[in-house]
Structure formats: C-alpha cells, structure tokens
Amino acid sequence: MGSTKPYIPPALSLISTNTVSSGNPLGLTIQDCASWANNLQIPNKGDTILYTGCEYQMTSYIQSLRNILKKVKFQDSFFSAFQHIQGFVDLTKAYTHIVKKQRETYDNFLRMSALTLMRLNIDFAYLEGELYSGALLYEYGLFEEFQKQAQLVADVFKQAGVKRIITLSPHSAEIFLKVYPKFVDSFDFEITTYVSVITDAVKKSNRALSLAEPLIVTLHDPCHLARSLNVTEEPREVLQAIKNLVLKEVASNRRLTVCCGAPCELIYPELAELAAAKRVRELAETGAKVAITLCPFCHANLTGGVRLTGKDLRIIDFIEIVCQALEGGNAGG
C-alpha cells in the first residue's frame, strides 16, 4: 500500500531543515546575518528593536538559488545530495558564484536603515542572534514547522525584554501582526513597520528632505504591505516631502498593486520572472526612470525583471532614497 504522507518538494524540505538547524531558511550563520551591523555601535539590548529577520541578508542567495532551480527542474536526486550539509548556502556556493556586489547592496540597505533611524533620533537595538520569522513556512503550508519556529522567535523576544518591534520587511510585519497571534499565546509585542516609523519621525522632525538633482520616480506597493496591512499612504507622505522628487503613480497602485512574482520563485522560478517582467513594464509606462519598493524580495525580483525586459528603469529601496534625501544626495545615480 502506498504512503499517504503528502509529497513535499525537496526545496521546501531544505527550507524547513535549515530553519530548524540555523534559524533561517538558507542556513546562514549568525555572522552572515549580523555582519551588516559591524562598527555601527547599535545596542544589542533594548525595549525597541529593529528586526531584519535575515530577509535582506538572504536575498542575494535566493536569486542564485532560483537560477539553479531553473536548470535542474527540481530533480529530487539533485536536492537529496544536499540533505546532510548546511543547506542552500552550500548549494549556491557549489553551483554558482555568489556575486559579492549583490550581498553588499542588501547589507548597505540594512546599514542605511539603521543610520536613518539614528539621524531621526529613534532609539533602537538589534538582536544579533535574531531568528527568521518563519513566514515562508507558513506561506508554503508547513504549519507544524511554522508554529515551532514562531514559538522560538517569541521566546527570544521575551527573554531579551523586547516590547516594541520595528519590522524592516513587509513579510515579517504581516506574519507578526496577523499570524503569530493565532499560533503563539500572549504574543503581545507592539509591532510597527519601518516605513510607518520613518513617516512619523519625518512629520515630527525639522530635518529637510531633498535630493541634489530632480528625480521622477514611481512606487511599487508590496502586496504584504499594501493589500494585507493597508500601509499605502505612509511611503507617499515621505516621498512627497522630498524636495526635487516627483512621484508618478503606476496604474495599479496601493491595494490594487500587482504582485512582483517573488512568492513563487522557489517553486516556479519561470513564473516569477514572467510576473516581474509584467510589473516592470507597467512601472516603466509611467515614464519614471526609478521605481521604489519597500521589500527586499520585490527589489530583487523587479531588478531581474528589468534585466529581462531591457527597460530603462532602476529599482531602488525606500530605505535608500530616504537615506539619500536626509543627506541631500542623489538617489538616481
């Protein structure tokens, strides 16, 4: 008699195994996740923390992994060879060259996010041993594994005396606000998004926001932020406060935003690319040369969409343009 146990694609099995063993889906070390904060002198303990969830840190590896998946077409025998090693990080290093510039790009976003909070006089700490939220486990239906990870994450927060969590990624914000309370008892931390914190601080601050040269931009609303959490006006308020910046809205915006394709890149990488290319064409139709987003996965997938379409469009993170605007620099270069 055949087994009734549901089939789980090997890629998802590795995500689960790595999360259990290393605290994140790709098996990154604590140093891999925390090195961006070196020399920034961020406190490692406090009531309020900046939570990265290791998501920006994972992004460059995910893009390399997607290229592997396209080549091997999810052959189980290929993945089984990696069941007893560290995981995706070893896999990607073995079969592709991890572009150093990609890793530096996303680490720089993290540094910019912290420096911006400091410049706006927002007190925060960073837990170097932070664990991944488990969002992918939940999104891919691995609920038992997700519940265990969620409890571990909640326990780390409690043991560290955390009361308020500034989430850098929309995925973490959504999972903490809408899912954790269903899986974890007494998950009573104050959860806020990075963009909301920046918006409030800009309103209260006398700091001028400006770019050195005029720049026309458009805005891609990440699904998890706009559709799920209805955080749509906050980034626009900040962008509209920046001198020399003009915002041109894409037709499908706010809660009617169009997915960048990233959620399915580890299952159907080709489909993810098609979705990214479609969205890039829509963003380019605004006439803007720069598109801003607020999610590392959107940033990476749309950047790939630009390469596929050949459109004259640069994808930048909200973090980057705010940091540049505080310095009065040029975010379009």
Buried (B, 14 or more C-beta within 10 A) or exposed (E): EEEEEEEEBBBBBBBBBBBEEBBBBBBBEBEBBBBBBEEEEBEEEBEBBBBBBBBBBBBBBBBBBBEBBBEEEBEEEBBEEBEEEBBBBEBBEEBBEBEEEBBEBBBBBBBBBBBBBBBBEBEBBBBEEBBBBBBBBBBBEBEEBBBBBBBBBBEBBEEBEBEBBBBBBBBBBBBBBEBBBEBBEEBEBEBBBBBBBBBBBBEEBEEEBBBBEEBBBBBBBBBBBBBBBEBBEBBBBBBEBBEBBEBEEBEBBBEEBBBBBBBBBBBBBEEBBBBBBBBBBBBBEBEBBBBBBBBBBBBBBBBBBBEEBEBEBBBBBBBBBBBBBBBEBEBBE
